[in-house]
Amino acid sequence: MTKSAVALALVATLFLTSAASAQQVRLLGEHRAWSSYGASDAAGAVCFAMTKPESVTPAPDGYTQAYVYVTTRPAENVTTEFNLVAGFTFQPDSKATVNVGGQVFNLFTQNDAAWLDDASQSSALASAIRAGSSMTIEGTSAAGIKVTQAYSLSGATAAQQSIGAEC
């Protein structure tokens, strides 16, 4: 699946837009391991930076592609919202962690997605992502297996700057 197709699916799914609105997704830039996108939904502009893992160990049964998103929705006063689509279903009521340069942030999980447990840490996590070189996310699959995803942060600063300028 191309990044544009993934972006289109993300906007359609996460923001519950109509098919007509979802088609307004536009690539803002490719930034090494990260890409940035802009779109519009019923509430206004939506911009997000995204990347996929360099490795997933072990790959759980039924694994599909994982993605990390950093999203800004100015009309809703949301900036640097962190979201993981893991590519596998998490164990119910389990937690996950994201580690950037020794800074650990807790995530709550639901089905195949995860968000910051404490939304007030969004800016701190976004800053750590811009300053870091790599990021790991650990979570437990529905089968009880600990899964580690490794991400490159190369291009994360440029991608976040791109969405900041657009939104």
C-alpha positions in Angstrom: 0.0 0.0 0.0 1.5 3.4 -0.9 1.9 6.2 1.7 -0.8 8.2 -0.1 -3.2 5.3 0.2 -2.4 4.8 3.8 -2.8 8.5 4.5 -6.2 8.4 2.7 -7.3 5.4 4.8 -6.0 7.1 8.0 -7.9 10.3 7.4 -11.1 8.4 6.5 -10.8 6.1 9.5 -9.5 8.4 12.3 -11.4 11.5 11.4 -14.6 9.8 10.2 -14.8 12.1 7.1 -16.9 11.5 4.1 -15.3 10.0 1.0 -15.3 13.4 -0.6 -13.4 15.0 2.3 -11.0 12.1 2.6 -9.9 12.7 -1.0 -8.5 16.1 -0.1 -5.4 14.5 1.6 -2.3 16.0 0.1 1.4 15.1 0.6 3.2 18.0 2.2 6.7 16.4 2.0 8.9 13.3 2.2 11.4 13.7 5.0 13.7 10.7 5.1 11.9 8.1 7.2 8.9 10.4 7.8 6.2 11.9 5.6 3.9 14.8 6.2 0.3 15.2 5.0 -2.5 17.8 5.2 -6.2 17.3 4.9 -9.5 18.9 5.7 -12.4 17.4 7.6 -15.7 18.8 8.9 -13.8 20.5 11.8 -11.2 22.1 9.6 -7.5 21.5 8.8 -5.8 18.2 9.9 -2.1 17.7 9.4 0.0 14.7 10.4 3.5 13.4 10.2 3.9 9.6 9.9 6.5 6.9 9.7 6.6 3.1 9.8 8.9 0.8 11.8 12.3 -0.3 10.6 11.8 -3.6 12.4 9.1 -5.6 14.4 10.4 -8.3 16.7 8.8 -10.8 16.7 6.2 -10.2 14.0 2.9 -11.4 15.5 0.6 -13.7 13.7 -1.5 -11.7 11.2 0.8 -8.7 11.4 0.1 -5.9 9.0 2.1 -2.7 8.5 2.4 -0.5 11.6 2.5 3.4 11.6 3.2 6.2 14.1 1.4 9.5 13.6 1.9 12.9 15.1 -1.3 14.9 14.4 -2.3 18.5 14.6 -5.9 19.7 14.4 -6.0 23.5 15.1 -9.8 23.8 15.2 -9.9 21.3 18.0 -6.8 22.9 19.8 -4.9 19.6 19.3 -1.2 19.7 18.6 1.4 16.9 18.4 -1.1 14.2 19.3 0.8 10.8 19.2 -1.0 7.7 17.8 0.3 4.3 17.0 -1.5 1.8 14.7 0.4 -1.3 15.7 -0.3 -3.7 12.9 -1.5 -6.3 15.4 -4.2 -6.4 18.1 -3.0 -5.6 21.6 -3.8 -7.8 24.6 -7.0 -6.3 26.1 -6.4 -3.8 28.9 -2.7 -3.8 28.3 -0.3 -0.9 28.3 2.5 -0.2 25.8 5.6 2.1 26.1 7.4 4.4 23.8 11.1 5.0 24.5 13.0 7.9 22.9 16.6 8.4 24.1 15.8 6.9 27.5 12.7 8.9 28.0 9.8 6.5 28.5 6.1 7.4 27.8 3.2 5.2 28.7 0.5 4.4 26.2 -3.0 3.0 26.6 -4.1 0.5 24.0 -7.3 -0.4 22.3 -7.6 -3.1 19.6 -4.6 -2.3 17.3 -4.0 1.3 18.4 -2.3 3.2 21.2 -2.2 6.7 22.5 -0.4 8.6 25.3 -1.8 7.6 28.6 -1.3 11.2 29.7 -2.2 13.6 26.9 -0.4 16.5 28.7 2.9 14.7 27.7 2.3 15.3 23.9 4.6 18.2 23.6 7.4 16.4 25.6 7.1 13.3 23.4 7.1 15.4 20.2 10.2 17.2 21.4 11.9 13.9 22.3 11.1 12.6 18.8 12.6 15.7 17.2 15.7 15.5 19.3 16.2 11.7 19.1 17.6 9.4 16.5 15.6 6.3 17.2 12.4 5.2 19.0 11.2 1.9 20.3 7.6 0.9 21.1 6.9 -2.2 23.2 3.5 -3.8 23.6 1.9 -7.1 24.2 -0.1 -8.9 21.5 -3.5 -10.5 22.0 -1.6 -13.8 22.1 0.5 -12.5 25.1 3.7 -12.0 23.1 5.9 -8.9 23.9 6.5 -7.1 20.6 9.1 -4.5 20.0 9.0 -2.0 17.1 12.0 0.1 16.2 11.6 3.4 14.4 14.0 5.8 12.8 13.5 9.4 13.8 15.5 10.7 10.7 13.3 13.4 9.2 10.9 13.7 12.1 11.9 17.3 12.8 11.3 18.3 9.2 8.0 16.5 9.1 6.8 18.1 12.3 7.9 21.5 11.0 6.0 20.9 7.8 2.7 20.1 9.5 3.3 23.1 11.8 3.6 25.4 8.9 0.6 23.9 7.1 -1.7 23.8 10.2 
